[in-house]
Amino acid sequence: MYKYEHGGDVYSSKTTADGKEYIDFSANINPLGLPAGVKEAVKSALKNCVNYPDPFCRELRTATANYLQVAEENIFFGNGAADVLFRLVLALKPRRALLLAPTFADYEKALRSVDCKINCYDLQPQRDFKIGKGILRAITTTTDMVVICNPNNPTGQLTDRELLLKILNKCVEVNAKLLIDECFMDFVDADRSFSMRDLLEEYPNLIILKAFTKTFAMPGIRLGYCLNGDAKLHEMLYKHGQDWSVSILAQEAGKAALQEQYYLYAAFTLIKEERQYLINQLRSLGAEVYGSHANYIFFKMEQPKNLDVLLREQGYLIRSCANYHNLNEDYYRIAVKTRVLNRGLIKAIKEVKKNALFAGNH
Ligand SMILES: Cc1ncc(COP(=O)(O)O)c(C=O)c1O
């Protein structure tokens, strides 16, 4: 039977045994929730839903191009970044790809759906899960596609532009596409010095994946896109899927979200402060914290075992990272939320640690 393996599963069981609603730290979305302007835009767009949506997302495309300072024709929208990812691999049909380990699971899932062979570049805890120059040797003439998640999920680790440029040039040399997933870049300090989007025109083999999902807390609306300077690839993307994958509601939500400058500033400020709070608290509880430059924290906690299961009993969902390549059941990822919720989670971790100590599970 098919197994759902992401965070954010708030449907399988809604409450704890004693009826408490779960607080979900397992999906990394903006803790400020859906912006008010987006809610309004979705409500008022309902009346237009008797029509099909614009297959070219023209208004949203113009707004996004202005917002990101990229050319309109370089943007392709889809039903979330995951949808764009599957369409990309269907259009390109790479035969061999290089992925980081660990990284977001859907790259492998999408690539396997077109029978692509996967090579892994293992990230090391001793190097704080950072990519090293050794990756250049792993890109060979048989590589058709390299995927780098920046910042990486689940580690929250960043790769700097200097190394990315070397990877990009190596990809040009071996005629491979470089897909950089920047879905979490909006939460990073000085994202401009890490994003590669200014190189789209110069490097047609560069594809950048982005989404409204995490930045504007709208995973349920489904809106993502890719940026790429290759007109032929854009044509292929349109040919490899339905014309209406972005609903009218999603297009209107996207346009409204781009107006939310104060919301973004407030979220960014909150996340920066709360991220540090959580890192300090987790370290004081004996966790090894790595990377964590985005709106989520990646850590190793060896005791107690099954922290995710114990916290679930307390009403908190966190992401066990046991099912990522190159990790084990001691690794976890949590989202950064508001202080009240973060404090609650830390209190629950203290509680389960104490209980485990008494029960001899340490
Ligand atoms: C790194 C990364 N890229 C893409 C996605 C998919 O985003 P969306 O919900 O927009 O499809 C996720 C979802 O968790 C993710 O973690």
Ligand as a Chemical Component Dictionary entry (heavy atoms), coordinates in Angstrom:
data_LIG
# 
_chem_comp.id                   LIG 
_chem_comp.type                 NON-POLYMER 
_chem_comp.pdbx_formal_charge   0 
_chem_comp.three_letter_code    LIG 
# 
loop_
_chem_comp_atom.comp_id 
_chem_comp_atom.atom_id 
_chem_comp_atom.alt_atom_id 
_chem_comp_atom.type_symbol 
_chem_comp_atom.charge 
_chem_comp_atom.model_Cartn_x 
_chem_comp_atom.model_Cartn_y 
_chem_comp_atom.model_Cartn_z 
_chem_comp_atom.pdbx_ordinal 
LIG C1 C1 C 0 12.350 21.542 -0.453 1  
LIG C2 C2 C 0 10.926 21.423 -0.892 2  
LIG N1 N1 N 0 10.628 21.700 -2.164 3  
LIG C3 C3 C 0 9.366  21.589 -2.606 4  
LIG C4 C4 C 0 8.337  21.204 -1.772 5  
LIG C5 C5 C 0 6.954  21.084 -2.303 6  
LIG O1 O1 O 0 6.300  22.306 -2.158 7  
LIG P1 P1 P 0 4.795  22.496 -2.578 8  
LIG O2 O2 O 0 3.969  22.241 -1.375 9  
LIG O3 O3 O 0 4.725  23.896 -3.085 10 
LIG O4 O4 O 0 4.502  21.503 -3.655 11 
LIG C6 C6 C 0 8.608  20.904 -0.440 12 
LIG C7 C7 C 0 7.528  20.473 0.471  13 
LIG O5 O5 O 0 7.729  20.107 1.575  14 
LIG C8 C8 C 0 9.944  21.022 0.007  15 
LIG O6 O6 O 0 10.263 20.732 1.259  16 
# 
loop_
_chem_comp_bond.comp_id 
_chem_comp_bond.atom_id_1 
_chem_comp_bond.atom_id_2 
_chem_comp_bond.value_order 
_chem_comp_bond.pdbx_ordinal 
LIG C1 C2 SING 1  
LIG C2 N1 SING 2  
LIG C2 C8 DOUB 3  
LIG N1 C3 DOUB 4  
LIG C3 C4 SING 5  
LIG C4 C5 SING 6  
LIG C4 C6 DOUB 7  
LIG C5 O1 SING 8  
LIG O1 P1 SING 9  
LIG P1 O2 DOUB 10 
LIG P1 O3 SING 11 
LIG P1 O4 SING 12 
LIG C6 C7 SING 13 
LIG C6 C8 SING 14 
LIG C7 O5 DOUB 15 
LIG C8 O6 SING 16 
# 
